[in-house]
Amino acid sequence: MSCHRGDRNGAPPRAATQLRVRGGERATADGRPQGFGGGFARTLLTTYALRTAAVLVFTTSAVGRRLGVLPRPVIAAGTAAGLVLLVVSSAVPRSELVLPAWALLVGLYVLRAARRTA
């Protein structure tokens, strides 16, 4: 005997189906709103992720500076990227693309430096 109580065609049980109620708002069969708190959670996680990315950029730039493995322009770009991620946060659209751009810059520098030594 199967634990799944859907119909023979594989449809989910009735309690898991979505209904449209109150002007198109999504709710489960028992009437609870489905998307409650989604915007708050997205804002909280985006802000936290961007602040964490700023700490990563600052830390990597500081380690690269102290070890002498990164040149001044890459360190300056890292400091600027960290400040953008820390201050701008999610207020500016596409600000989360600063971290991948900085990582691309560091990666290209590392590949170029490795090619010189080889």
Steps between C-alpha positions, in 0.01 A plus 500: 500500500634839402525802732412729210129580501478673164295365215622229264636754251753633751320821591586635847257461788230763533658673802809589295318654206487876460185704483445855378318702761450865588589675175750251361706450818637148527400285794508135593184293528469577870489876427847609619676750272790333319736791441480662844835656600671425170598860432638547850703179482639590157605847621658361815695231319611733219628756749679235704653341189632833370652587838664157513635552148647834611681329788637240257630768263657705781664193652639370172636841409664539841660155483618566145650831609678360805643205310594717206328279244255760367604830338370835622235545224339163585507586871345841427231334287434258786465781751265688267296185433477429873380852572240477224373169636495630855345842443282464192358164605179402322388860437661506154384242247768255386735600782548132575699471176789691658631185672518286183664788312763536772554122509548505122759776536694308765474176301631664184790650693588163653488328159712774345756479782512120472557525125793737556674266744448189285 
